[in-house]
Amino acid sequence: MQYGLNEEQEMIASTVRSFVENEIYPHEDLVERTGEVPKEIAQEIKRKTLDLGFYACNFPKSLGCAGLNHLEFALVERELGRGSMALNHFFGRPQNILMACTGDQIEKYLKPAVLGQKMDALAMTEPGAGSDIRSMSCSAKQDGGDWVVNGTKHFISGADHADFIIVFVASGEIDTPKGKKKKITSFLVDRGTPGFIIRDGYKSLSHKGYKNMILEFTDCRLPDSQVLGAVDGGFDVMNEWLYATRITVATMSVGRARRVFDYALDYAANREQFGQAIGKFQGVSFQLADMITEIDAADLLTLSAANKLDQGEPSNRDIASAKLFASEMLGRVTDMAIQIHGGMGLMEDLPLERFWRDARVERIWDGTSEIQRHIISRDLLRALGA
Ligand SMILES: Cc1cc2nc3c(=O)[nH]c(=O)nc-3n(C[C@H](O)[C@H](O)[C@H](O)COP(=O)(O)OP(=O)(O)OC[C@H]3O[C@@H](n4cnc5c(N)ncnc54)[C@H](O)[C@@H]3O)c2cc1C
């Protein structure tokens, strides 16, 4: 296992970090204040990412993309994590599940997605089915050669800007020794398809401007050609392409924590009380020591999980540990940074209260902390036959 980065990997990280500092940071206050990303700013970020050769950098060179491996892509996500989610959404990283496209889907969805011509979103969660995703009730039934979809999805990030959505629906049931289980199929659904509505979702505490939307299907007819992967093979395609994406939450948490830490360190060095820098008080300096230790630990755990993926080693538990530890670390680090800033930490004049609010969702989306603990402990116990 090698944690040291080579020159090219260091270059990837520093290029993306400069991009975030120059192209994302300057617009953050506006997005935070208005809850919107102006179209021209979104287009500008997209254009500059394309020019830089980083658009869809998680896709292979055969498609004209950068073809980064998991470790390199983790570095990109880590640096993007420093900036606003709403803005860095346009530093396009289409869902890599689009690699499951076949036939006409390649020209209609995969290629436009990696060229920045079409944007995607991914919909699994429903009001009645979150962690227990297999209990979903949004369904597709066959009728006269079409699939007819009915139901609701909620919390769907980026659907406001999406040209099409990858939607997982229940396509039947199978009998198993543990009872009936839903079969799942994934579909590519174009915005504007009759019977399909994308509407405003909830106002979230975290990540202003990065909206979550509600999708409603009412007798929405989809031909077989819209099935992504195999009919009833939704879980296969999900397992093949999606489980690695949980690393993203971990790496972004690390990047944001480093940005938060820089504020705390600077303040501790410069704010004086009782005639000296507050960083000279052990009560403050020890918090700094704990923060950087936790950040470094989360960074190593995350890069190690990404590296394992690249080596083709089983990494489900490592990914879950990285997601769990890094997202919880970010919560602790943002909290300590506010404490070090005293009252100023709570004021909107500084971005710390925003980082603290933004941190909260990382323990929830892409599988809650409890679900990560479940994955980790099941992996350990299963090995002993328990
Ligand atoms: C801002 C935002 C954006 C999102 N974007 C998307 C998106 O783009 N696409 C998408 O499909 N989804 C998205 N999600 C959904 C997200 O993945 C879910 O919120 C998450 O999986 C949890 O589901 P839930 O909110 O329904 O909570 P629930 O599953 O109802 O969980 C409630 C509580 O019960 C606990 N719990 C549940 N089961 C267990 C168990 N077995 N053991 C122990 N504790 C358990 C949970 O940990 C949690 O504390 C988004 C969510 C948010 C908040």
The ligand as an SDF file (V2000), in Angstrom:
LIG
                    3D

 53 58  0  0  0  0  0  0  0  0999 V2000
  -29.6250   17.0700    0.6410 C   0  0  0  0  0  0  0  0  0  0  0  0
  -29.8220   15.6360    0.2220 C   0  0  0  0  0  0  0  0  0  0  0  0
  -29.5490   15.2620   -1.0940 C   0  0  0  0  0  0  0  0  0  0  0  0
  -29.7310   13.9380   -1.4950 C   0  0  0  0  0  0  0  0  0  0  0  0
  -29.5000   13.5900   -2.8110 N   0  0  0  0  0  0  0  0  0  0  0  0
  -29.9000   12.3650   -3.2570 C   0  0  0  0  0  0  0  0  0  0  0  0
  -29.8540   12.0350   -4.6430 C   0  0  0  0  0  0  0  0  0  0  0  0
  -29.3730   12.8140   -5.4870 O   0  0  0  0  0  0  0  0  0  0  0  0
  -30.3570   10.8390   -5.0460 N   0  0  0  0  0  0  0  0  0  0  0  0
  -30.8790    9.9340   -4.1710 C   0  0  0  0  0  0  0  0  0  0  0  0
  -31.3320    8.8720   -4.6000 O   0  0  0  0  0  0  0  0  0  0  0  0
  -30.9120   10.2130   -2.8440 N   0  0  0  0  0  0  0  0  0  0  0  0
  -30.4440   11.4050   -2.3660 C   0  0  0  0  0  0  0  0  0  0  0  0
  -30.4890   11.6860   -1.0220 N   0  0  0  0  0  0  0  0  0  0  0  0
  -31.0350   10.6930   -0.1070 C   0  0  0  0  0  0  0  0  0  0  0  0
  -30.0600   10.1530    0.9300 C   0  0  0  0  0  0  0  0  0  0  0  0
  -29.1910    9.2210    0.3680 O   0  0  0  0  0  0  0  0  0  0  0  0
  -30.9300    9.6020    2.0780 C   0  0  0  0  0  0  0  0  0  0  0  0
  -31.4050   10.7300    2.7880 O   0  0  0  0  0  0  0  0  0  0  0  0
  -30.2010    8.6500    3.0000 C   0  0  0  0  0  0  0  0  0  0  0  0
  -29.8700    7.4670    2.3240 O   0  0  0  0  0  0  0  0  0  0  0  0
  -31.0420    8.3230    4.2280 C   0  0  0  0  0  0  0  0  0  0  0  0
  -32.3620    8.0330    3.9260 O   0  0  0  0  0  0  0  0  0  0  0  0
  -33.5430    8.7820    4.7240 P   0  0  0  0  0  0  0  0  0  0  0  0
  -33.2590   10.2180    4.7250 O   0  0  0  0  0  0  0  0  0  0  0  0
  -34.8430    8.3250    4.1500 O   0  0  0  0  0  0  0  0  0  0  0  0
  -33.4240    8.2960    6.2270 O   0  0  0  0  0  0  0  0  0  0  0  0
  -33.9450    6.8980    6.8450 P   0  0  0  0  0  0  0  0  0  0  0  0
  -33.4670    5.7560    6.0220 O   0  0  0  0  0  0  0  0  0  0  0  0
  -35.4000    6.9860    7.1000 O   0  0  0  0  0  0  0  0  0  0  0  0
  -33.1820    6.8610    8.2230 O   0  0  0  0  0  0  0  0  0  0  0  0
  -33.6400    7.5590    9.3930 C   0  0  0  0  0  0  0  0  0  0  0  0
  -32.7170    7.1830   10.5540 C   0  0  0  0  0  0  0  0  0  0  0  0
  -32.8090    5.7690   10.7940 O   0  0  0  0  0  0  0  0  0  0  0  0
  -31.5210    5.2000   10.7580 C   0  0  0  0  0  0  0  0  0  0  0  0
  -31.5840    3.8320   10.2110 N   0  0  0  0  0  0  0  0  0  0  0  0
  -32.2540    3.4050    9.1160 C   0  0  0  0  0  0  0  0  0  0  0  0
  -32.0430    2.0880    8.9360 N   0  0  0  0  0  0  0  0  0  0  0  0
  -31.1910    1.6880    9.9140 C   0  0  0  0  0  0  0  0  0  0  0  0
  -30.5670    0.4520   10.2620 C   0  0  0  0  0  0  0  0  0  0  0  0
  -30.7380   -0.6630    9.5390 N   0  0  0  0  0  0  0  0  0  0  0  0
  -29.7580    0.4190   11.3500 N   0  0  0  0  0  0  0  0  0  0  0  0
  -29.5530    1.5320   12.0900 C   0  0  0  0  0  0  0  0  0  0  0  0
  -30.1010    2.7490   11.8220 N   0  0  0  0  0  0  0  0  0  0  0  0
  -30.9060    2.8040   10.7450 C   0  0  0  0  0  0  0  0  0  0  0  0
  -30.7200    6.0990    9.8180 C   0  0  0  0  0  0  0  0  0  0  0  0
  -29.3310    5.9420   10.0090 O   0  0  0  0  0  0  0  0  0  0  0  0
  -31.2430    7.4680   10.2330 C   0  0  0  0  0  0  0  0  0  0  0  0
  -30.5790    7.8980   11.3810 O   0  0  0  0  0  0  0  0  0  0  0  0
  -30.2160   12.9850   -0.5730 C   0  0  0  0  0  0  0  0  0  0  0  0
  -30.4560   13.3650    0.7470 C   0  0  0  0  0  0  0  0  0  0  0  0
  -30.2620   14.6590    1.1510 C   0  0  0  0  0  0  0  0  0  0  0  0
  -30.5380   15.0360    2.5830 C   0  0  0  0  0  0  0  0  0  0  0  0
  1  2  1  0
  2  3  1  0
  2 52  2  0
  3  4  2  0
  4  5  1  0
  4 50  1  0
  5  6  2  0
  6  7  1  0
  6 13  1  0
  7  8  2  0
  7  9  1  0
  9 10  1  0
 10 11  2  0
 10 12  1  0
 12 13  2  0
 13 14  1  0
 14 15  1  0
 14 50  1  0
 15 16  1  0
 16 17  1  0
 16 18  1  0
 18 19  1  0
 18 20  1  0
 20 21  1  0
 20 22  1  0
 22 23  1  0
 23 24  1  0
 24 25  2  0
 24 26  1  0
 24 27  1  0
 27 28  1  0
 28 29  2  0
 28 30  1  0
 28 31  1  0
 31 32  1  0
 32 33  1  0
 33 34  1  0
 33 48  1  0
 34 35  1  0
 35 36  1  0
 35 46  1  0
 36 37  1  0
 36 45  1  0
 37 38  2  0
 38 39  1  0
 39 40  1  0
 39 45  2  0
 40 41  1  0
 40 42  2  0
 42 43  1  0
 43 44  2  0
 44 45  1  0
 46 47  1  0
 46 48  1  0
 48 49  1  0
 50 51  2  0
 51 52  1  0
 52 53  1  0
M  END
$$$$
